[in-house]
Amino acid sequence: MLQKLTPSPYQTCILNAVSQNLILPIKSGIGVIALAGTGKSTLITLIAETIQKQGLQPEEMVILVFGTKNKDDLRKCIQSKLGTKWGRTVRTIHSLAYSIYREALNVSTANVNPYKYETIASKLGWITGNVGRLGRLVANSDYPAILNEKAFIKLLELLRLYAYQPNPENIQTLNQTYNLSVTDFNRVAQAAKDCLDRGEEEALFRNQIDTTDMVWIPWKCQEIPFFKGAIARLKNRLKVILIDEAQDVDNLQLSMLQLLITSSQSFLIAVGDPNQSVYHFRGCLSDGLAKIMSRFNCQVFESPLNYRCGQLHLQLVRDIFPHIPIQAHPNAPQGEIRIISSADLLKCFTDSTLTYLIVSRKNSTLIQSAIRIIATGKTATIKDEKAGDYLFKEIKRIAEKPYNPLTFEHKLDVYAAKTRHFLEQSPDAPTRLAEFADFIESIRTLYDTYKPATLQKWQTTINQIFNSRKSTSIHLLSIHSAKGAEAEVVFLLYPEEIPFTHSQQSLEELQQEWNTLYIALTRIKANRNPGSGILYLVLKERDCTIYPDWLPQAYRQLYKFDKPVNSI
């Protein structure tokens, strides 16, 4: 990010609106469309500084972010400028709602169990338990109420994220949106109500929650006196709520925020980029930023001036996405775009002083690339321990106990065949089959390369590759995990496979696929360091070069390592 001594004209308009809003008797919300690389952390710090200068105290403002790493990074940024107390205004929306839960129930902590609702559904007999007895939803193999018990657990999550009552109409809506394979809406609604009622009871009387409960329980129990009081006390204290990455909000979080804002004394500032909305599959709203702006009557401002990328990088973005008004900083370097074959990937890591980032739509491609780089003696890691943890959990389940390396490949083949047969029957078969193929390919790549003899060796291998704490200049990330990341040299693997499309795809799904491309192309950090600012589009090695359909003709030229060509 380029250093800025003063706010840009766009940022100045936003800061002026914040100052004015603080003194108005009736306050509107403020919505900021902050495009990629436009200095959101700097803007948010400037907003906090503006609020501080207006005489507000740190406890009268909260800055909400998604994820612990984002919280730590932004807190450090604000703390360095405004001090420790202002740094503590940064927290996750889950921790804010969790503070309401703890105050309402007068407890210091709760038992957070990610498998809470799976356990509840099993104990109530709705899904298959450990003893092997078929759950009531699938017991009738001719007429199952839902085709997949995992989809029922996802449904319980979605009902909470959408702040929906578990009735047949809402379940039908979610089934159509997320292809949950529900066939009997009445029966599934009864099962969902039983599980959610038990979940609420365990949260209130046994302090048993999962992460979504941190927000859902305070919202669901908002009329219970001790929750109502805790919400009111927080509402009366806060004057400004700022939410970062607002495009990733879900309806439950949005409903929770509405409980904390009253226009006579407080207002919301939403900062986000609708073009980086990619989490609809998790239950986030596909139009979250627009919904926030509507519900909170926001004045809308744009922040299009990019401080990260080079002139040529942003020209490519505008060529592909002419509707996105992203602008390069006047002092931005030109940057460079190189098209190479994956066979030439290892030729690119020539300067250990530069930072490298490899992004891909598929995890299996990241794993293959990490293994290739590690084999040369360099250190490279996939910065996503959660993905590694999930991979190891599923490997243990597939392998069964005791683990036998001689039979693992056979068990993987059997598991893959059965799962593919099941997925072929699902309404969104193309998407789920593609995701499953990526998952199986990830496991096969690790097994074929390392031949782990024990589960402990599996875990050691996965921990070696999936590690965000290891010191290295070469990091790999899935595009979905790469938001906010940047590096001086960036590689987009197999761009010709983006966006992933199929005939049954919804318009929302297709748009979010295009959004992943926008995210990938805007991770490149162009500065004056020699060798920096190079964006590599790494094509899959084939007999005949295949360029992405979206790549303009002027860019379609393979880079020659033995004879460098000029920048495009």
C-alpha positions as CSV (number, residue, x, y, z in Angstrom):
1,M,0.0,0.0,0.0
2,L,1.4,3.4,-1.0
3,Q,1.9,5.8,1.9
4,K,-0.6,8.7,2.1
5,L,0.1,11.9,3.9
6,T,-3.5,13.2,3.6
7,P,-6.9,11.6,2.9
8,S,-7.9,11.4,-0.7
9,P,-10.8,13.6,-1.9
10,Y,-13.1,10.5,-1.7
11,Q,-12.1,9.8,1.9
12,T,-12.4,13.5,2.8
13,C,-16.1,13.5,1.7
14,I,-16.7,10.4,3.9
15,L,-15.0,11.9,6.9
16,N,-17.0,15.1,6.6
17,A,-20.2,13.1,6.5
18,V,-19.2,11.3,9.7
19,S,-18.4,14.6,11.4
20,Q,-21.8,16.1,10.4
21,N,-23.7,13.0,11.4
22,L,-22.4,13.1,14.9
23,I,-24.1,16.5,15.5
24,L,-27.3,15.9,13.7
25,P,-30.4,15.2,15.9
26,I,-31.6,12.5,13.5
27,K,-28.8,10.5,12.0
28,S,-28.7,8.5,8.8
29,G,-26.4,5.6,8.1
30,I,-23.2,5.9,6.0
31,G,-22.4,3.4,3.3
32,V,-19.0,3.2,1.7
33,I,-18.4,1.2,-1.4
34,A,-14.6,0.7,-0.9
35,L,-13.2,-1.1,-3.9
36,A,-10.3,-3.5,-3.7
37,G,-7.0,-2.0,-2.6
38,T,-8.4,1.4,-1.7
39,G,-7.1,1.5,1.8
40,K,-10.0,0.4,3.9
41,S,-7.9,0.0,7.0
42,T,-6.6,3.5,6.6
43,L,-10.1,4.9,6.0
44,I,-11.4,3.1,9.1
45,T,-8.6,4.5,11.2
46,L,-9.3,8.0,9.9
47,I,-12.9,7.6,10.7
48,A,-12.0,6.5,14.3
49,E,-9.7,9.5,14.5
50,T,-12.5,11.9,13.3
51,I,-14.8,10.5,16.0
52,Q,-12.1,10.8,18.6
53,K,-11.6,14.5,17.7
54,Q,-15.3,15.1,18.0
55,G,-15.0,14.1,21.7
56,L,-16.5,10.6,21.7
57,Q,-14.9,8.1,24.0
58,P,-13.7,4.6,22.8
59,E,-16.5,2.8,24.7
60,E,-19.0,4.8,22.6
61,M,-17.8,3.2,19.3
62,V,-17.4,-0.4,18.1
63,I,-15.7,-1.5,14.9
64,L,-16.9,-4.9,13.8
65,V,-14.9,-7.2,11.5
66,F,-15.1,-10.8,10.4
67,G,-12.4,-13.2,11.6
68,T,-9.8,-13.1,14.3
69,K,-6.9,-12.2,11.9
70,N,-8.8,-9.2,10.5
71,K,-9.5,-8.1,14.0
72,D,-5.9,-8.4,15.1
73,D,-4.6,-6.6,11.9
74,L,-7.1,-3.7,12.2
75,R,-6.7,-3.4,15.9
76,K,-2.9,-3.0,15.5
77,C,-3.4,-0.3,12.8
78,I,-5.8,1.8,15.0
79,Q,-3.8,1.2,18.1
80,S,-0.6,2.5,16.5
81,K,-2.4,5.7,15.6
82,L,-4.9,6.3,18.4
83,G,-3.7,4.3,21.4
84,T,-4.6,1.0,23.1
85,K,-8.2,2.0,24.2
86,W,-9.2,2.9,20.6
87,G,-7.6,-0.3,19.4
88,R,-9.9,-2.3,21.6
89,T,-12.9,-0.9,19.8
90,V,-12.2,-3.5,17.1
91,R,-13.9,-6.8,17.7
92,T,-15.8,-9.4,15.8
93,I,-19.6,-9.3,15.5
94,H,-19.7,-12.7,17.3
95,S,-17.7,-11.4,20.2
96,L,-20.1,-8.4,20.6
97,A,-23.2,-10.6,20.6
98,Y,-21.4,-13.0,22.9
99,S,-20.9,-10.2,25.4
100,I,-24.7,-9.7,25.4
101,Y,-25.2,-13.5,26.0
102,R,-22.8,-13.5,28.9
103,E,-24.2,-10.4,30.5
104,A,-27.7,-11.5,30.2
105,L,-27.0,-14.9,31.8
106,N,-24.4,-13.6,34.2
107,V,-21.8,-16.1,33.1
108,S,-18.1,-15.5,32.3
109,T,-17.9,-18.1,29.6
110,A,-19.9,-20.8,27.8
111,N,-19.0,-24.2,26.4
112,V,-18.6,-23.6,22.6
113,N,-19.2,-26.9,20.7
114,P,-19.1,-26.8,16.9
115,Y,-21.0,-30.1,16.8
116,K,-23.8,-29.1,19.1
117,Y,-26.7,-29.4,16.7
118,E,-25.4,-32.6,15.1
119,T,-25.4,-34.1,18.6
120,I,-28.9,-32.7,19.4
121,A,-30.3,-34.1,16.1
122,S,-28.7,-37.5,16.8
123,K,-30.0,-37.7,20.4
124,L,-33.5,-36.7,19.3
125,G,-33.3,-39.5,16.8
126,W,-33.8,-37.3,13.7
127,I,-30.5,-38.3,12.2
128,T,-28.4,-41.5,12.5
129,G,-26.6,-41.8,15.8
130,N,-23.3,-43.5,16.7
131,V,-25.1,-46.7,17.5
132,G,-26.0,-47.0,13.8
133,R,-29.8,-46.7,14.1
134,L,-31.2,-44.8,11.1
135,G,-32.5,-41.4,11.8
136,R,-36.2,-40.8,11.4
137,L,-35.7,-38.4,8.5
138,V,-34.1,-41.1,6.4
139,A,-35.5,-44.3,8.0
140,N,-38.0,-44.8,5.2
141,S,-35.6,-45.4,2.3
142,D,-38.4,-45.2,-0.3
143,Y,-39.7,-41.8,1.0
144,P,-36.9,-40.1,3.0
145,A,-37.8,-36.6,4.3
146,I,-34.4,-35.4,3.3
147,L,-31.9,-37.2,1.1
148,N,-28.8,-36.2,3.1
149,E,-28.5,-36.0,6.9
150,K,-25.6,-33.5,6.5
151,A,-27.9,-31.2,4.6
152,F,-30.3,-31.2,7.6
153,I,-27.4,-29.9,9.8
154,K,-26.7,-27.3,7.2
155,L,-30.4,-26.4,7.3
156,L,-30.3,-25.8,11.0
157,E,-27.4,-23.4,10.5
158,L,-29.2,-21.6,7.6
159,L,-32.4,-21.2,9.6
160,R,-30.5,-19.3,12.2
161,L,-28.3,-17.3,9.8
162,Y,-31.4,-16.1,8.0
163,A,-33.3,-15.5,11.3
164,Y,-36.1,-17.7,10.0
165,Q,-38.8,-19.6,11.9
166,P,-38.6,-23.3,11.2
167,N,-41.8,-23.6,9.2
168,P,-42.4,-25.4,5.9
169,E,-42.5,-22.2,3.9
170,N,-39.1,-21.0,5.0
171,I,-37.6,-24.5,4.6
172,Q,-38.9,-24.6,1.1
173,T,-37.3,-21.2,0.4
174,L,-33.9,-22.4,1.7
175,N,-34.2,-25.7,-0.1
176,Q,-34.7,-23.9,-3.4
177,T,-31.8,-21.5,-2.7
178,Y,-29.3,-24.1,-1.3
179,N,-30.4,-27.3,-3.0
180,L,-30.8,-29.2,0.3
181,S,-32.7,-32.2,-1.1
182,V,-35.7,-31.8,1.2
183,T,-38.7,-33.9,0.0
184,D,-41.1,-33.6,3.0
185,F,-41.2,-30.0,4.2
186,N,-43.6,-30.6,7.0
187,R,-41.6,-33.4,8.6
188,V,-38.3,-31.6,8.2
189,A,-39.9,-28.5,9.7
190,Q,-41.0,-30.5,12.8
191,A,-37.5,-31.9,13.1
192,A,-35.9,-28.5,12.8
193,K,-38.2,-27.0,15.4
194,D,-37.4,-29.8,17.8
195,C,-33.6,-29.3,17.4
196,L,-33.7,-25.5,17.5
197,D,-35.9,-25.6,20.6
198,R,-33.5,-28.0,22.3
199,G,-30.6,-25.8,21.2
200,E,-32.1,-22.7,22.7
201,E,-32.8,-24.6,26.0
202,E,-29.2,-25.9,26.2
203,A,-27.9,-22.3,25.6
204,L,-30.1,-20.8,28.3
205,F,-29.8,-23.4,31.0
206,R,-26.6,-25.4,30.3
207,N,-24.4,-22.7,28.6
208,Q,-24.0,-25.0,25.6
209,I,-23.6,-23.0,22.3
210,D,-21.9,-23.0,19.0
211,T,-20.5,-20.0,17.1
212,T,-23.8,-19.1,15.4
213,D,-25.6,-19.3,18.7
214,M,-23.5,-16.4,19.9
215,V,-25.6,-14.1,17.7
216,W,-28.8,-16.2,17.3
217,I,-29.5,-16.6,21.0
218,P,-29.4,-12.9,21.9
219,W,-31.5,-12.1,18.8
220,K,-34.0,-15.0,19.5
221,C,-34.3,-14.1,23.2
222,Q,-34.5,-10.3,22.7
223,E,-37.8,-10.0,24.5
224,I,-36.7,-12.1,27.5
225,P,-36.1,-9.4,30.3
226,F,-32.5,-10.2,31.1
227,F,-31.6,-10.2,27.4
228,K,-33.7,-7.1,26.7
229,G,-31.8,-5.3,29.5
230,A,-28.4,-6.3,28.2
231,I,-29.2,-5.2,24.7
232,A,-30.6,-1.9,25.9
233,R,-27.5,-1.1,28.0
234,L,-25.2,-1.7,25.0
235,K,-27.6,0.2,22.7
236,N,-27.6,3.2,25.1
237,R,-23.8,3.2,25.3
238,L,-22.9,3.0,21.6
239,K,-23.0,6.1,19.4
240,V,-21.3,4.7,16.3
241,I,-21.2,1.1,15.0
242,L,-18.8,0.5,12.0
243,I,-18.9,-2.8,10.2
244,D,-16.0,-3.7,7.8
245,E,-16.4,-6.1,4.9
246,A,-20.1,-5.4,5.1
247,Q,-20.9,-7.3,1.9
248,D,-20.3,-10.5,3.9
249,V,-23.1,-9.9,6.4
250,D,-25.9,-12.5,7.0
251,N,-29.5,-11.7,7.8
252,L,-29.1,-12.7,11.5
253,Q,-26.2,-10.3,11.9
254,L,-28.1,-7.6,10.1
255,S,-31.1,-8.1,12.4
256,M,-28.8,-8.0,15.4
257,L,-27.4,-4.7,14.3
258,Q,-30.9,-3.3,14.0
259,L,-31.4,-3.9,17.7
260,L,-28.5,-1.7,18.6
261,I,-29.1,1.4,16.4
262,T,-31.6,4.2,17.1
263,S,-31.4,7.2,14.7
264,S,-31.8,9.7,17.5
265,Q,-28.6,8.8,19.2
266,S,-26.5,6.4,17.0
267,F,-25.7,5.5,13.4
268,L,-24.1,2.7,11.4
269,I,-21.2,3.0,9.0
270,A,-20.9,0.1,6.6
271,V,-17.7,-0.3,4.6
272,G,-17.5,-3.0,1.9
273,D,-17.2,-4.0,-1.7
274,P,-20.2,-5.7,-3.4
275,N,-17.8,-7.1,-6.0
276,Q,-16.0,-9.2,-3.3
277,S,-19.2,-10.9,-2.1
278,V,-18.3,-14.6,-2.4
279,Y,-19.8,-16.3,0.7
280,H,-23.4,-16.9,-0.3
281,F,-22.8,-20.6,0.0
282,R,-22.1,-20.1,3.7
283,G,-25.4,-18.3,4.3
284,C,-24.2,-14.7,3.7
285,L,-26.5,-12.4,1.8
286,S,-25.5,-12.0,-1.8
287,D,-26.6,-8.4,-1.7
288,G,-25.6,-7.7,1.9
289,L,-24.2,-4.2,1.4
290,A,-27.2,-3.1,-0.5
291,K,-29.5,-4.4,2.2
292,I,-27.6,-2.6,4.9
293,M,-27.8,0.7,3.0
294,S,-31.6,0.2,2.6
295,R,-32.4,-0.8,6.1
296,F,-30.2,1.9,7.7
297,N,-31.1,4.7,5.3
298,C,-27.5,5.2,4.3
299,Q,-25.9,8.1,2.5
300,V,-23.7,6.3,-0.1
301,F,-20.1,7.2,-0.9
302,E,-17.6,5.6,-3.2
303,S,-13.9,4.9,-2.5
304,P,-12.5,3.8,-5.9
305,L,-8.8,5.0,-5.7
306,N,-6.6,1.9,-5.5
307,Y,-3.3,2.2,-3.7
308,R,-2.2,-1.4,-4.2
309,C,-2.1,-2.4,-7.8
310,G,-0.2,-1.2,-10.9
311,Q,-1.7,0.8,-13.8
312,L,-1.7,-2.2,-16.1
313,H,-3.2,-4.5,-13.5
314,L,-6.2,-2.2,-13.0
315,Q,-6.6,-1.7,-16.8
316,L,-7.0,-5.4,-17.1
317,V,-9.6,-5.4,-14.3
318,R,-11.5,-2.6,-16.1
319,D,-11.3,-4.4,-19.4
320,I,-12.9,-7.4,-17.9
321,F,-15.3,-5.6,-15.5
322,P,-16.1,-2.2,-17.2
323,H,-18.9,-1.6,-14.6
324,I,-16.3,-1.4,-11.7
325,P,-15.0,2.2,-11.6
326,I,-11.7,1.2,-9.9
327,Q,-8.9,3.8,-10.4
328,A,-5.1,3.6,-10.1
329,H,-3.3,6.0,-7.9
330,P,-1.6,8.7,-10.0
331,N,1.8,7.6,-8.6
332,A,1.2,3.9,-9.1
333,P,3.9,2.0,-11.1
334,Q,3.0,0.4,-14.4
335,G,3.3,-3.2,-13.2
336,E,3.5,-6.2,-15.4
337,I,1.3,-9.0,-16.5
338,R,2.9,-12.3,-17.7
339,I,1.1,-15.3,-19.1
340,I,3.0,-18.6,-18.4
341,S,2.5,-22.3,-18.5
342,S,2.4,-24.2,-15.1
343,A,5.5,-26.0,-16.3
344,D,7.4,-22.8,-15.8
345,L,6.1,-21.9,-12.4
346,L,9.2,-22.9,-10.5
347,K,11.3,-20.5,-12.6
348,C,9.6,-17.5,-11.0
349,F,10.9,-17.6,-7.4
350,T,14.2,-16.0,-8.0
351,D,14.3,-13.2,-5.4
352,S,14.0,-14.2,-1.7
353,T,13.5,-10.5,-0.7
354,L,10.1,-10.4,-2.5
355,T,6.8,-11.6,-1.2
356,Y,5.0,-14.2,-3.3
357,L,1.3,-15.2,-3.3
358,I,-0.3,-18.1,-5.2
359,V,-4.1,-18.2,-5.5
360,S,-6.4,-20.8,-7.0
361,R,-10.0,-21.7,-7.2
362,K,-9.2,-25.2,-6.2
363,N,-7.4,-26.5,-3.1
364,S,-6.0,-29.5,-4.9
365,T,-4.1,-27.2,-7.3
366,L,-2.7,-25.3,-4.3
367,I,-1.5,-28.6,-2.7
368,Q,0.1,-29.7,-5.9
369,S,1.9,-26.4,-6.3
370,A,3.1,-26.3,-2.7
371,I,4.5,-29.8,-3.0
372,R,6.4,-28.8,-6.2
373,I,7.9,-25.8,-4.5
374,I,8.8,-27.6,-1.3
375,A,10.6,-30.3,-3.4
376,T,13.0,-27.6,-4.6
377,G,14.1,-26.9,-1.0
378,K,12.0,-23.7,-0.7
379,T,9.5,-23.1,2.1
380,A,5.9,-22.6,1.1
381,T,2.7,-22.9,3.0
382,I,-1.1,-22.8,2.4
383,K,-2.3,-20.2,4.9
384,D,-5.5,-22.0,5.9
385,E,-5.3,-24.3,8.9
386,K,-9.1,-24.8,8.9
387,A,-8.9,-26.4,5.5
388,G,-6.1,-28.6,6.7
389,D,-8.0,-29.6,9.8
390,Y,-11.1,-30.5,7.8
391,L,-9.0,-32.5,5.4
392,F,-7.4,-34.5,8.2
393,K,-10.8,-35.1,9.9
394,E,-12.3,-36.5,6.7
395,I,-9.2,-38.7,6.1
396,K,-9.6,-40.2,9.5
397,R,-13.3,-40.9,8.8
398,I,-12.5,-42.5,5.4
399,A,-9.6,-44.6,6.7
400,E,-11.5,-45.9,9.7
401,K,-9.7,-47.5,12.7
402,P,-7.2,-49.0,12.8
403,Y,-5.5,-47.1,10.0
404,N,-3.9,-49.4,7.4
405,P,-1.8,-47.7,4.6
406,L,-2.2,-50.8,2.5
407,T,-6.0,-50.5,2.3
408,F,-6.3,-46.7,2.4
409,E,-6.4,-46.3,-1.4
410,H,-9.1,-48.9,-1.8
411,K,-11.2,-47.3,1.0
412,L,-10.8,-43.9,-0.7
413,D,-11.9,-45.4,-4.0
414,V,-15.0,-46.9,-2.4
415,Y,-15.8,-43.7,-0.5
416,A,-15.4,-41.6,-3.7
417,A,-17.6,-43.9,-5.8
418,K,-20.4,-44.0,-3.2
419,T,-20.3,-40.3,-2.7
420,R,-20.3,-39.4,-6.4
421,H,-23.3,-41.7,-6.9
422,F,-25.1,-39.8,-4.1
423,L,-24.1,-36.4,-5.4
424,E,-25.3,-37.2,-8.9
425,Q,-28.8,-37.4,-7.5
426,S,-28.7,-33.9,-5.9
427,P,-30.3,-30.9,-7.5
428,D,-27.0,-29.0,-7.7
429,A,-25.0,-32.0,-8.9
430,P,-22.4,-30.1,-11.1
431,T,-21.3,-27.8,-8.3
432,R,-21.1,-30.5,-5.6
433,L,-19.4,-33.0,-7.9
434,A,-16.8,-30.4,-8.8
435,E,-16.1,-29.6,-5.2
436,F,-16.0,-33.2,-4.3
437,A,-13.5,-34.0,-7.1
438,D,-11.3,-31.2,-5.8
439,F,-11.5,-32.7,-2.3
440,I,-10.6,-36.3,-3.5
441,E,-7.8,-35.0,-5.7
442,S,-6.3,-33.1,-2.7
443,I,-6.2,-36.4,-0.7
444,R,-4.8,-38.4,-3.6
445,T,-2.0,-35.8,-4.2
446,L,-0.9,-36.0,-0.6
447,Y,-1.1,-39.8,-0.5
448,D,0.7,-40.3,-3.7
449,T,3.5,-37.9,-2.7
450,Y,4.1,-38.8,0.9
451,K,2.5,-42.3,1.4
452,P,1.8,-41.6,5.1
453,A,2.2,-44.8,7.1
454,T,0.1,-43.7,10.1
455,L,-2.6,-41.1,10.9
456,Q,0.1,-39.2,12.9
457,K,2.1,-39.0,9.7
458,W,-0.9,-37.7,7.8
459,Q,-1.4,-35.0,10.4
460,T,2.3,-34.1,10.3
461,T,2.2,-33.8,6.5
462,I,-0.9,-31.7,6.5
463,N,0.4,-29.4,9.2
464,Q,3.6,-28.9,7.2
465,I,1.6,-27.7,4.2
466,F,-1.3,-25.9,5.9
467,N,0.4,-23.5,8.2
468,S,-0.2,-19.7,8.4
469,R,2.4,-19.2,11.2
470,K,5.4,-20.5,9.4
471,S,7.9,-17.9,8.2
472,T,8.1,-17.9,4.5
473,S,8.0,-15.5,1.5
474,I,5.8,-17.9,-0.5
475,H,2.2,-18.2,0.6
476,L,-0.7,-20.1,-1.1
477,L,-4.4,-19.3,-0.6
478,S,-7.7,-20.3,-2.1
479,I,-9.3,-17.2,-3.7
480,H,-12.1,-17.3,-1.1
481,S,-9.4,-17.0,1.7
482,A,-7.3,-14.4,-0.2
483,K,-9.5,-11.3,0.5
484,G,-7.3,-8.7,2.2
485,A,-4.1,-10.5,1.2
486,E,-1.5,-9.0,-1.1
487,A,2.0,-9.7,-2.3
488,E,4.6,-8.2,-4.6
489,V,4.4,-11.1,-7.0
490,V,1.1,-12.9,-7.5
491,F,0.2,-16.1,-9.4
492,L,-3.3,-16.9,-10.4
493,L,-3.4,-20.7,-11.1
494,Y,-5.4,-22.0,-14.0
495,P,-7.3,-18.8,-14.8
496,E,-8.9,-20.5,-17.8
497,E,-11.0,-22.5,-15.2
498,I,-12.5,-19.4,-13.7
499,P,-15.4,-18.7,-13.5
500,F,-16.7,-22.2,-12.8
501,T,-20.0,-22.5,-14.7
502,H,-22.7,-25.1,-15.3
503,S,-26.2,-25.2,-16.8
504,Q,-28.0,-25.4,-13.5
505,Q,-26.2,-22.5,-12.0
506,S,-28.2,-19.6,-10.5
507,L,-27.4,-16.0,-11.4
508,E,-26.2,-15.4,-7.8
509,E,-23.8,-18.3,-8.0
510,L,-22.5,-17.1,-11.4
511,Q,-22.0,-13.6,-10.1
512,Q,-20.1,-14.8,-7.1
513,E,-17.9,-16.9,-9.4
514,W,-17.0,-13.8,-11.4
515,N,-16.3,-12.0,-8.1
516,T,-13.6,-14.6,-7.3
517,L,-11.8,-13.5,-10.5
518,Y,-12.0,-9.8,-9.5
519,I,-10.5,-10.7,-6.0
520,A,-7.7,-12.7,-7.5
521,L,-6.6,-10.0,-10.0
522,T,-6.5,-7.3,-7.3
523,R,-4.1,-9.0,-4.9
524,I,-0.9,-7.7,-6.6
525,K,1.1,-5.1,-4.8
526,A,3.0,-2.8,-7.1
527,N,5.8,-0.8,-5.6
528,R,9.2,0.5,-6.6
529,N,11.1,-2.7,-5.4
530,P,12.9,-4.4,-8.4
531,G,11.0,-7.4,-9.5
532,S,7.8,-6.5,-7.8
533,G,4.4,-5.8,-9.3
534,I,4.3,-8.9,-11.6
535,L,1.0,-10.6,-12.0
536,Y,1.3,-14.1,-13.4
537,L,-1.6,-15.9,-15.1
538,V,-0.5,-19.5,-14.9
539,L,-2.2,-21.7,-17.5
540,K,-2.5,-25.4,-17.2
541,E,0.1,-27.3,-19.1
542,R,-1.4,-28.7,-22.3
543,D,-0.4,-29.7,-25.8
544,C,-2.2,-26.6,-27.1
545,T,-2.4,-23.3,-25.1
546,I,-5.9,-22.4,-23.9
547,Y,-6.4,-18.9,-22.8
548,P,-9.3,-17.8,-20.5
549,D,-12.3,-16.7,-22.5
550,W,-12.4,-13.4,-20.5
551,L,-8.8,-12.5,-21.4
552,P,-8.7,-9.7,-24.0
553,Q,-6.8,-10.6,-27.2
554,A,-4.1,-8.0,-26.5
555,Y,-2.9,-10.0,-23.5
556,R,-2.7,-13.4,-25.1
557,Q,1.0,-13.9,-25.4
558,L,3.1,-16.4,-23.5
559,Y,6.1,-14.9,-21.6
560,K,9.5,-16.1,-22.8
561,F,11.9,-16.6,-19.9
562,D,14.9,-16.7,-22.1
563,K,13.9,-13.5,-23.9
564,P,11.9,-11.1,-21.8
565,V,9.1,-9.2,-23.5
566,N,7.8,-5.7,-22.8
567,S,4.9,-5.2,-20.5
568,I,1.5,-5.3,-22.1
